[in-house]
Amino acid sequence: MERAVDQHMKAAHANKGSDPFKWAVLIAIGYECFEKYRETHGFTVSAPDLERWIFDEAALATHDGDCDYLALFAGRYDRYVKEKLP
């Protein structure tokens, strides 16, 4: 996942916050690395299993850094969080 998000690193979302793992998950979701480009990035876990894990365990709504703001405004994160991201 780190290699995938490194390819998408932009100054507009460089603040990783206090938990860089949550940031990486958000960037990967925003750039559709887990869905549309999963083979390109080498993800082998099924998309439904990954989505369920993110929703149940990642607590993305508590992230205090940047995300892909275009993805945020487009609602791409909505199904992964119980509450809206700040």
C-alpha positions as CSV (number, residue, x, y, z in Angstrom):
1,M,0.0,0.0,0.0
2,E,2.9,2.4,0.7
3,R,4.2,1.9,-2.8
4,A,0.8,2.6,-4.2
5,V,0.2,5.9,-2.3
6,D,3.8,7.1,-2.9
7,Q,2.8,7.2,-6.6
8,H,0.0,9.6,-5.8
9,M,1.9,11.8,-3.3
10,K,0.9,15.4,-3.9
11,A,1.6,18.6,-1.9
12,A,-2.2,19.1,-1.6
13,H,-2.4,16.1,0.7
14,A,1.0,15.8,2.2
15,N,0.0,16.1,5.9
16,K,-0.1,12.5,7.1
17,G,-1.5,13.4,10.5
18,S,-0.8,11.4,13.7
19,D,-1.5,8.0,12.0
20,P,0.2,7.7,8.6
21,F,-1.5,4.4,8.1
22,K,-4.9,6.0,8.1
23,W,-3.6,8.6,5.7
24,A,-2.3,5.9,3.3
25,V,-5.7,4.0,3.4
26,L,-7.5,7.3,2.6
27,I,-5.1,8.1,-0.3
28,A,-5.5,4.6,-1.7
29,I,-9.3,4.8,-1.5
30,G,-9.2,8.3,-3.1
31,Y,-7.2,7.1,-6.0
32,E,-9.1,3.9,-6.4
33,C,-6.0,1.7,-5.8
34,F,-8.1,-0.9,-4.0
35,E,-10.8,-1.1,-6.6
36,K,-10.1,0.1,-10.1
37,Y,-6.3,-0.3,-10.0
38,R,-5.9,-3.2,-7.6
39,E,-4.0,-5.4,-10.1
40,T,-1.7,-2.5,-11.1
41,H,-0.8,-2.1,-7.4
42,G,-0.6,-5.8,-6.6
43,F,-3.5,-6.0,-4.1
44,T,-4.6,-9.6,-3.7
45,V,-7.2,-9.4,-0.9
46,S,-10.7,-9.3,-2.2
47,A,-12.3,-5.9,-2.5
48,P,-15.3,-6.8,-0.3
49,D,-13.0,-8.1,2.4
50,L,-10.8,-5.1,2.3
51,E,-13.8,-2.7,2.3
52,R,-15.3,-4.6,5.4
53,W,-12.0,-4.4,7.2
54,I,-11.6,-0.7,6.5
55,F,-15.1,0.0,7.7
56,D,-14.8,-2.1,10.8
57,E,-11.3,-1.5,11.9
58,A,-9.6,1.5,10.4
59,A,-11.6,4.3,12.1
60,L,-11.0,6.7,9.3
61,A,-13.3,9.3,10.7
62,T,-10.7,9.9,13.4
63,H,-8.0,10.8,10.9
64,D,-6.4,14.2,11.6
65,G,-4.4,14.7,8.5
66,D,-5.0,15.3,4.8
67,C,-6.9,13.1,2.4
68,D,-7.8,13.3,-1.3
69,Y,-10.1,16.2,-1.1
70,L,-11.6,15.7,-4.5
71,A,-12.5,12.1,-3.4
72,L,-13.9,13.5,-0.1
73,F,-16.2,16.0,-1.9
74,A,-17.3,13.3,-4.4
75,G,-18.3,11.1,-1.5
76,R,-15.8,8.3,-2.3
77,Y,-15.1,7.8,1.4
78,D,-18.7,7.7,2.6
79,R,-19.1,3.9,2.6
80,Y,-15.8,3.5,4.6
81,V,-16.7,5.6,7.6
82,K,-19.4,5.6,10.2
83,E,-19.2,9.3,10.6
84,K,-18.2,12.0,8.0
85,L,-14.5,12.9,7.8
86,P,-13.7,16.4,9.1
